[in-house]
Amino acid sequence: MSGDSTRATHAGLPGAAQGEPFLPGPTFQAPTHWAGDMGPAGYGRMVNPTWTAYEAALAELEGATDAVVFSSGMAAVAGVLLPLTRPGDVLVVPGDAYPGVRTIATDHLRARGVEVRVVASTDAAFREAAEGASLVWAETPSNPGLEVLDISGLAEVVHAGGGLLAIDGTLATPLRQRALELGADVAMASASKGLTGHSDLVLGYVAARDAEVVDAVRGWRTLTGAIPGPFEVWLAHRSLPTLAVRLERQEANAAALGEALRRSGLVDDVRWPGFGSVLSFILPDQDVAQRWLAATTLVAEATSFGGVHSSAERRDRWGTDDVPPGFIRFSCGIEDSADLIADVIGALKNVTTG
Ligand SMILES: *Cc1c(COP(=O)(O)O)cnc(C)c1O
């Protein structure tokens, strides 16, 4: 298998053709001219060549047979949870990961007769809850706790009980974690984060190896119309070749900033999974955290993560995560490490000793 940057650069491209661009432009279509018996290519809610090229790229990077692109990460989550659960099924979801997932489970699926088990993101809790489950949804690394789960160990337990394992790998991207190769049945991610990486797109996808799973997910998308615009998907595909270099720089920044934060003695509990752009740390309280966010000049106060511009937020402002008021989720961009560290640590010194 080729290296990450090679794969990300060439994935989903049609191959050289005389006089043709490397990446064909977006195809805008509602109906196409289509005579005779109706086929899927006849209408734009069913299929679009711009999606198909990006889906081929995602499938290749995830080690999947197929991928289905959605209008957002949450549309992709719903595109797995809704078609793959029935009344009487047992669904396991994390209690401390992306909040929208458990809200669909507890507010909508539970009311429709699905038994929902909400667990902490630890290997032990998931394995215990997986007993008798038809679908286990896990997020690793988890957001915002940054816990890393043992996917292959969990897959064994889930499969022994006849269930399916779905992994939300948004924080890792398929260059750092390939859940299907580790035994999961579904790899899902929000493409709004590091995958597209420029803080200007909202997209998501589901990748799988089993044709029945792919058909169920794609069928759901067609039926509900949770489809992305071709221009957004084209931009996402255009962003893919730089994924490896963006990640390398973001990770170099995360490693260096994490080290500088630990050495500063000004923050608690610096966490970084060892890959990806996101690290976390804890400031003494809400006031110090907000003043620090205001005092930085390179770090945008913003939710989300994985973009080329560094950003951070006080995660407790959402009220959906079990974190202390001074908990900061920090997303490293691709600025120069020295500039980023000087800004972050300088602002910390200002607000903690000023
Ligand atoms: C952002 C995010 C989602 C939801 O994705 P959207 O594109 O915002 O709908 C799901 N899971 C994780 C881990 C996320 O970070």
The ligand as a Tripos MOL2 file, in Angstrom:
@<TRIPOS>MOLECULE
LIG
   15    15     1     0     0
SMALL
NO_CHARGES

@<TRIPOS>ATOM
      1 C1        -18.7300   17.4350   14.4810 C.3       1 LIG1
      2 C2        -18.8970   16.0210   14.8250 C.ar      1 LIG1
      3 C3        -20.0400   15.3140   14.4390 C.ar      1 LIG1
      4 C4        -21.1840   15.9780   13.6790 C.3       1 LIG1
      5 O1        -20.7720   16.4300   12.4390 O.3       1 LIG1
      6 P1        -21.4380   17.6820   11.6470 P.3       1 LIG1
      7 O2        -20.6960   17.6990   10.3760 O.co2     1 LIG1
      8 O3        -21.2380   18.8950   12.5070 O.co2     1 LIG1
      9 O4        -22.8920   17.3720   11.5030 O.co2     1 LIG1
     10 C5        -20.1130   13.9740   14.7720 C.ar      1 LIG1
     11 N1        -19.1300   13.3690   15.4640 N.ar      1 LIG1
     12 C6        -18.0360   14.0210   15.8630 C.ar      1 LIG1
     13 C7        -16.9830   13.3050   16.6210 C.3       1 LIG1
     14 C8        -17.8820   15.3690   15.5680 C.ar      1 LIG1
     15 O5        -16.7990   16.0260   15.9800 O.3       1 LIG1
@<TRIPOS>BOND
     1     1     2 1
     2     2     3 ar
     3     2    14 ar
     4     3     4 1
     5     3    10 ar
     6     4     5 1
     7     5     6 1
     8     6     7 2
     9     6     8 1
    10     6     9 1
    11    10    11 ar
    12    11    12 ar
    13    12    13 1
    14    12    14 ar
    15    14    15 1
@<TRIPOS>SUBSTRUCTURE
     1 LIG1         1 GROUP 0 **** ****
